[in-house]
Amino acid sequence: MNRGSREPSILPKTVLTLSTWASVCVTGYLTFDSGCFSIRDVVLIQCASTVALRTTIAIWVLFKRAVTAVTWEESISVSFFINFNLGLIAYMGSQGPAFGLVDVGFLAMYLFGSYLNTYSEFQRMIWKFDPKNKGKLYVEGLFAYSRHINYFGDIVLYTGYALLSRNWVSLVVPLIMYLGFKFMHIPDLEKYLTKYGDDFEEYKKNV
């Protein structure tokens, strides 16, 4: 991630947003075009639409990127990852059994993950709006319980979404996401946060 850059990123953001919604529209069309679809299909497409909406809100509202620009590399890689995941899981789910009680639990997992990711980012955004917090490390809200509660929320979200498809192949999506967070994004982020010095070391010690 290109932390510290202030380069304009409107066009890459636009490509990422449009490609994500295009994926949802194409998947929805392929799912419903035959006129034969199940409750599971509707739920999966609704979940995909929610992911697209969350992505849109994240890159245009929650992540103003005053210090981190969205690059073309990020736009293309994230677009591919999200679009592939949405299509794969929705397609796998179209072959699943009738929607049942256990699926309500999977849907609850999806919603809980969405809450953890989106609300934690919203809390941090509101905190950053206060000028007195400029240059300080954010350790409040849901981030008081986990240094990477937003990433954890994403994993919970995509695990619930994959389980909703009732096809175990779909679980490769949250697995890849977990590996990406553990070996790429988290090390990169924690290296960046060392700029906060003792404050970050204390945060690491306690959380």
C-alpha positions as CSV (number, residue, x, y, z in Angstrom):
1,M,0.0,0.0,0.0
2,N,1.3,3.4,-1.0
3,R,1.3,5.0,2.5
4,G,2.5,8.5,2.7
5,S,1.6,9.4,-0.9
6,R,-0.5,12.4,-1.7
7,E,-1.0,11.8,-5.4
8,P,-4.5,12.2,-6.8
9,S,-6.4,9.0,-6.9
10,I,-9.9,9.9,-8.3
11,L,-9.6,7.8,-11.5
12,P,-8.3,4.6,-9.8
13,K,-11.1,5.0,-7.2
14,T,-13.6,5.4,-9.9
15,V,-12.4,2.3,-11.8
16,L,-12.5,0.3,-8.5
17,T,-16.0,1.5,-7.7
18,L,-17.5,0.9,-11.2
19,S,-15.9,-2.5,-11.7
20,T,-17.2,-3.7,-8.3
21,W,-20.8,-2.7,-9.1
22,A,-20.4,-4.1,-12.6
23,S,-19.5,-7.4,-11.1
24,V,-22.6,-7.4,-8.9
25,C,-24.8,-6.5,-11.9
26,V,-23.3,-9.2,-14.1
27,T,-23.6,-11.8,-11.4
28,G,-27.2,-10.8,-10.7
29,Y,-28.1,-10.9,-14.3
30,L,-26.6,-14.4,-14.8
31,T,-28.4,-15.5,-11.6
32,F,-31.8,-14.2,-12.3
33,D,-32.0,-14.2,-16.1
34,S,-33.4,-17.7,-16.3
35,G,-36.2,-16.7,-14.1
36,C,-35.4,-19.7,-11.9
37,F,-33.7,-18.8,-8.6
38,S,-33.8,-19.6,-4.9
39,I,-33.9,-17.7,-1.7
40,R,-30.2,-18.5,-1.4
41,D,-29.5,-16.8,-4.7
42,V,-31.4,-13.6,-3.5
43,V,-29.5,-13.6,-0.2
44,L,-26.1,-14.0,-1.9
45,I,-26.7,-11.3,-4.4
46,Q,-27.9,-9.0,-1.6
47,C,-24.7,-9.8,0.3
48,A,-22.6,-9.0,-2.8
49,S,-24.5,-5.7,-3.2
50,T,-23.7,-4.9,0.4
51,V,-20.0,-5.6,-0.1
52,A,-20.1,-3.3,-3.2
53,L,-21.8,-0.6,-1.1
54,R,-19.3,-1.0,1.7
55,T,-16.4,-0.8,-0.7
56,T,-17.8,2.4,-2.2
57,I,-18.4,4.1,1.1
58,A,-14.9,3.0,2.3
59,I,-12.9,4.4,-0.6
60,W,-14.9,7.6,-1.0
61,V,-15.9,8.5,2.6
62,L,-14.1,6.5,5.3
63,F,-10.7,6.5,3.5
64,K,-10.3,10.1,2.4
65,R,-6.7,9.1,1.8
66,A,-5.2,12.4,2.8
67,V,-2.0,10.5,3.4
68,T,-2.6,7.4,1.4
69,A,-3.5,7.6,-2.3
70,V,-5.3,4.8,-4.1
71,T,-2.8,3.7,-6.9
72,W,-3.6,1.9,-10.1
73,E,-1.9,-1.1,-8.7
74,E,-4.2,-1.2,-5.8
75,S,-7.2,-0.4,-7.9
76,I,-6.6,-3.3,-10.3
77,S,-5.6,-5.9,-7.7
78,V,-8.4,-5.0,-5.3
79,S,-10.9,-4.9,-8.2
80,F,-9.9,-8.4,-9.3
81,F,-9.9,-9.8,-5.8
82,I,-13.4,-8.4,-4.9
83,N,-15.0,-9.1,-8.3
84,F,-13.6,-12.7,-8.5
85,N,-14.8,-13.4,-4.9
86,L,-18.3,-12.0,-5.4
87,G,-18.8,-13.9,-8.6
88,L,-17.3,-17.2,-7.3
89,I,-19.3,-17.3,-4.1
90,A,-22.6,-16.3,-5.8
91,Y,-22.1,-18.9,-8.5
92,M,-21.2,-21.6,-6.0
93,G,-24.3,-20.7,-4.0
94,S,-26.6,-21.1,-7.0
95,Q,-25.9,-24.8,-6.7
96,G,-26.6,-25.0,-3.0
97,P,-29.5,-26.6,-1.1
98,A,-32.6,-24.8,0.1
99,F,-32.0,-21.9,2.5
100,G,-32.3,-23.3,6.0
101,L,-31.9,-22.3,9.7
102,V,-28.1,-22.9,9.7
103,D,-27.9,-20.3,6.9
104,V,-29.4,-17.8,9.2
105,G,-26.3,-18.3,11.4
106,F,-24.0,-17.8,8.4
107,L,-25.9,-14.6,7.5
108,A,-25.5,-13.4,11.1
109,M,-21.8,-14.0,10.8
110,Y,-21.7,-12.0,7.6
111,L,-23.6,-9.1,9.2
112,F,-21.4,-9.2,12.3
113,G,-18.2,-9.0,10.2
114,S,-19.7,-6.1,8.3
115,Y,-20.4,-4.3,11.5
116,L,-16.9,-4.9,12.9
117,N,-15.2,-3.6,9.7
118,T,-17.4,-0.7,8.8
119,Y,-18.2,0.6,12.3
120,S,-14.6,0.5,13.4
121,E,-13.6,2.5,10.4
122,F,-16.4,5.0,11.0
123,Q,-15.3,5.5,14.7
124,R,-11.8,6.2,13.5
125,M,-13.0,8.6,10.9
126,I,-15.0,10.6,13.4
127,W,-12.0,10.7,15.8
128,K,-9.7,12.0,13.1
129,F,-12.1,14.8,12.3
130,D,-11.2,16.4,15.6
131,P,-8.2,18.7,15.0
132,K,-6.8,18.0,18.5
133,N,-6.2,14.4,17.5
134,K,-4.0,15.3,14.5
135,G,-0.7,13.3,14.6
136,K,-2.0,11.0,17.3
137,L,-2.4,7.2,17.2
138,Y,-6.0,6.0,17.3
139,V,-6.5,3.3,20.0
140,E,-10.1,3.8,20.9
141,G,-13.5,2.3,19.9
142,L,-13.4,-1.2,18.6
143,F,-9.6,-0.8,18.0
144,A,-9.2,-0.9,21.7
145,Y,-10.0,-4.6,21.5
146,S,-7.9,-5.5,18.5
147,R,-5.2,-3.7,16.6
148,H,-6.7,-4.9,13.3
149,I,-10.4,-5.3,14.2
150,N,-11.3,-4.1,10.7
151,Y,-9.3,-6.9,9.0
152,F,-10.8,-9.4,11.4
153,G,-14.2,-8.1,10.4
154,D,-13.4,-8.7,6.8
155,I,-12.4,-12.3,7.5
156,V,-15.6,-12.9,9.5
157,L,-17.7,-11.3,6.8
158,Y,-16.2,-13.3,3.9
159,T,-16.3,-16.5,5.9
160,G,-20.0,-16.1,6.6
161,Y,-20.5,-15.2,2.9
162,A,-18.6,-18.2,1.7
163,L,-20.5,-20.5,4.1
164,L,-23.8,-19.1,2.8
165,S,-22.9,-20.6,-0.6
166,R,-22.8,-24.1,1.0
167,N,-19.9,-24.9,-1.2
168,W,-16.6,-25.6,0.7
169,V,-14.5,-24.4,-2.3
170,S,-15.7,-20.9,-1.5
171,L,-13.8,-21.0,1.8
172,V,-10.6,-20.5,-0.2
173,V,-11.7,-16.8,-0.4
174,P,-11.4,-16.0,3.3
175,L,-8.3,-18.2,3.6
176,I,-6.5,-16.2,0.9
177,M,-7.7,-13.0,2.6
178,Y,-6.3,-14.1,5.9
179,L,-2.9,-15.0,4.4
180,G,-2.8,-11.6,2.7
181,F,-3.6,-9.8,5.9
182,K,-1.1,-11.8,8.0
183,F,1.9,-11.7,5.6
184,M,1.4,-8.5,3.6
185,H,-1.0,-5.9,4.9
186,I,-0.5,-6.2,8.7
187,P,3.3,-6.2,8.6
188,D,3.2,-3.2,6.2
189,L,0.7,-1.3,8.4
190,E,2.6,-2.1,11.7
191,K,5.9,-0.9,10.1
192,Y,4.1,2.4,9.1
193,L,2.7,2.8,12.6
194,T,6.1,2.7,14.2
195,K,6.2,6.5,13.4
196,Y,4.1,6.9,16.6
197,G,7.1,5.6,18.6
198,D,6.4,4.7,22.3
199,D,2.6,5.2,21.8
200,F,2.5,2.4,19.3
201,E,4.8,0.1,21.4
202,E,2.5,0.6,24.4
203,Y,-0.5,-0.1,22.2
204,K,1.1,-3.3,20.9
205,K,1.9,-4.4,24.5
206,N,-1.7,-3.9,25.7
207,V,-3.8,-5.0,22.6
